Each structure stands twice: as C-alpha cells, then as structure tokens.
C-alpha cells in the first residue's frame, strides 16, 4: 500500500514538472488519480495551494520570477502593470510589496490571500493598448511595455511615489534602446504628455 502511494505521488510530481511546477485539480482527475493525494502533499509541505483548483510544487527549480507566473495564473485576463512592471524592467530599485495588475472594468475577481495583489480597473483604451507577451520559464504572461508603463504610472501619480517615477524615467532616458517618440505617443494617449515632457527636460 505504501509503495503504491509513493508511485502515485511520483506520478503527480511528474505532472507538476511537465507543467513547469503547476497543476490544476483537473490535471490529475483526468488521469484517475484521487484528489486526496494533493492534501497529502500539502501536509508533507511538498506543494502549496495557490487558489481553488490550482497548486504549485514547492521546489527551488521554479523560484525564478515564479510570483509573476502565480499572479498571471490567478488572474488570466490581467496585465502586469505600474510598479510591478517597472520592477520587472529594472527601471526602479524599489521592491513592491504587492503585485499590481490591470484588469478590465467588467471583470469581478476574488483574490486569494497570497500572493498580495492590487487590482487596477482600466477602461478599454487603457486596458488593450501596449500589451506585451513575455515568456518566463515557459509560461506566457502579459505585461505593458516600458513606455506604456511609465505613462500609466503618471496617470496614477497620486498612488505612486514621485521618487519611483523620477527614478524610472531617469533610468529609461539612460538606456540606449529608449524610444522617446514611442514614449510621447503613449503619453499623448494617456493625457500625460506635458508631464512627460517636463520630466525629460529636467532629467536630460
């Protein structure tokens, strides 16, 4: 009996690894494996429950940028934005205490206790424009491009530290691959063109 349980748990582990460290309950149900084994693995501290029906294998192999993957799986329609995107692009040295995610206003989402996520509800024109698809360890997550992110931060400057905004724009201007024309285009769409111009004039 013990040997059989060990073989089944090893099979579940293989499914986790085949899915880059994640599985949904249906992934084992379709293979006629009892869901009770997931509870056993949680008690053994081998896996953790991300949200209902979604689990992660607790292994250092999957730790690189794993939280962004967690967040994108919890909110599949979400787009990583604002300070979380700035941090990913290494435009700021600030480490955000919560993940900032944009969702369309029509979505009603119940968030888990962990990881900590702050939702921003965007209208059509701000939600759709400037989305990039980024591959993280085989997982595709959605994130706004650098220029759109900077402009969105200025749209929410009442909620984001000015120091973070200044640091990010200063770092962006230093980069060889900066695209000021693209930045100003997004600034015009976001109605922050004057603010972006002032920052550039001061920081250049």
Buried (B, 14 or more C-beta within 10 A) or exposed (E): EEEEEEEBBEEBBEBBBEBBBBBBBEBBEEEEBEEEBBEBBBEEEBBBBBBEBBBBBBBEEBEEBBBBBBBBBBBEBBBBBBBBBBBBBEBBEBEBEEBBBBBBEEEEEEBBEEBEBBBBEBEEEBBEBBBBEBEBBEBEBBBBBBBBBBBBBBBBBEEBEEEBBBBBBBBBBEEEEBBBEBBBBBBEBBEBBEBBEEBBEEEE
